[in-house]
Amino acid sequence: MAMTTIPSRGEQRTGDTWDLSKLFPNDEAWITALGTYEKKTEQIPAFRGTLGKSAESLADYLDFIRDFRILEERLNYYADLRQTEDEGSNEGRTMTGKFLMAASKAQAASSWEAPEIQGIAEKDMENFLRHPRLADYQVYLRKLLRFKPYILSDAEERLIALHAEGDGLASETFSVLTNVDLDYGTVDTGEGPLPLSQSTWAVFMENPDREIRRQAYESFYRRFETHKTTLASLYSGSVKNDVIHARIRGFSSARQAALFPDKVDEGVYDNLINVVGANLKPLHRYYELRKKTLGLAELRHYDVYAPIVPKAVKETSWEEAVELVSAALTPLGDEYVGTLRAGLLGRWADRYENRGKRSGAFSAGSFTGDPYILMNYKNDSIRDVFTMAHEGGHSMHSWYSARSNPFMHYNYTIFEAEAASTFNEELLFRRLIKTADSPELKRYLVNKRADDILATLYRQTMFAEFEKRSHQLEEEGTPLTVAILREEYRKLLEKYFGPAMVFEDSSDLEGLRIPHFYRAFYVYKYATGISAALALAERVISGGTTEREDYFRFLKSGGSRYPIEALAVAGVDMSSPAPVEAACKTFGRLVDELEGLM
């Protein structure tokens, strides 16, 4: 049933919200813990100058800082999750602000850590690493030592740390503007006017009624047009910050700086753009098919998400979606399925939209709390069932990682995370297509899967190409004005959508509304992730015990390996263009199948 009004946070049923008590029982306990954190921060300088004395001295510090960072993570997750519940809430924003101030002081207080550890003589460090007390810190220390060429002096690191509090200001302001301050109005429908928001946008774009889609599109982008200069300024500031930080540390570019922690060669990024760019014909053919099937003289930007078989859409409650996802994931065994099912039916997830809630979906897996999931679930959007499977993949990755690794290296990279999440989407698709009970449903599912791969592989690669170009322009000294950003983004729209698409004057404003752009060089990992996931799903489904155990070795590896190495353990070589080429071929086969079904 369509939601006629968006409820407030207080109107949500408790069972439909997440339970953050594994982090802190309430806000008061969080405040008390923040005080403890601030006191512990004052103890950090006492360790300075001791780390190179002996393995025991280094272990003493690392034991202290491990516990300190576990507390820091708990504080951070609780405050951030509370804020996402209602971006306009004073309580959540106040906690986030207080934490950021305290964390900035802690970062400044420990800014000497990396230079001091890296200053330990190589021979002494190798001897230290053989000490049993440092067994759990081996991975952490070796990864830290790899950064040695880009670590500055104590004084310089302290200055960088003192500026850290302001690094996220552009992203924070963008979120507040687009999630809280902008009123997107309503859309006239047969059920009366319905609210347009960041969350309902996707539902309107899937509406079979083209007039409703057009209204929603124009109303949505009208707000962005009104604030285009502010939005361009915010993004420009974020890019400038990326470039400045890279230059300060001596990286050749912002992209190199962003890829270095994951030990991902820039060639992997370029392989993605080049391979996808060489395989745009199936994408253009798909848009031509969409235009023909929808019976349109012109395919518009607001037509690209409309289901080709809209009558196959049916309502799916949260509980029904959990059962569908659980059945799809049975190849992964009872522990995986049972744990995820209990979490989704329990209180891992914050299920439905409320006023001021952060849009979209994410998984937030920490070392001590549950692997929380934020969703804005809509019963009438099959996409949200796939989102549940996707975020569930992230959460189970976190669940296994936290139980298989010491804290200091339990956290895996986004590069790996996207493989684990889109793996689940592929298994869900295979289950649903196998059990489809009508030609209409089968056509719908093939269309939906094509849309999903398009969104994750092709669209995210387009975004990655935009990020590469915007940072290059900044590094070359070209100001990122509204006009420049729109011009660059429109070129990519025309390249990726091909000749079938007719764009609106406002279409290139899309480049100013993508929140992931505020985490530089992040979105390419969605595209590499689905490429890896498709290969892994085929390997696990077609294989036996060995292939499944290889996959679990990957899930359990956490941060113990670099991502390319971790995926190699699971059986996929992402340093090669082959997985991306195979993913493009999979999309092409779906287009072929859809043409036959239509």
Secondary structure, 3 states (H helix, E strand, C coil): CCCCCCCCHHHCCHHHCCCCCCCCCCHHHHHHHHHHHHHHHHHHHHHCCCCCCCHHHHHHHHHHHHHHHHHHHHHHHHHHHHHHHCCCCHHHHHHHHHHHHHHHHHHHHCCCHHHHHHCCCHHHHHHHCCCHHHHHHHHHHHHHHHCHHHCCCHHHHHHHHHHHHHCCHHHHHHHHHHHHHCCCCEEEECCEEEECCCCHHHHHHCCCCHHHHHHHHHHHHHHHHHCHHHHHHHHHHHHHHHHHHHHHHCCCCHHHHHHHHHCCCHHHHHHHHHHHHCCCHHHHHHHHHHHHHCCCCCEEHHHCCCCCCHHHCCCCCHHHHHHHHHHHCHHHCHHHHHHHHHHHHCCCEECCCCCCCCCCCEEEECCCCCEEEECCCCCCCHHHHHHHHHHHHHHHHHHHHHHHCCHHHCCCCHHHHHHHHHHHHHHHHHHHHHHCCCHHHHHHHHHHHHHHHHHHHHHHHHHHHHHHHHHHHHHHCCCCCHHHHHHHHHHHHHHHHCCCEECCCCHHHHHHCCHHHHCCCCCHHHHHHHHHHHHHHHHHHHCCHHHHHHHHHHHHCCCCCCHHHHHHHHCCCCCCCHHHHHHHHHHHHHHHHHHHHC
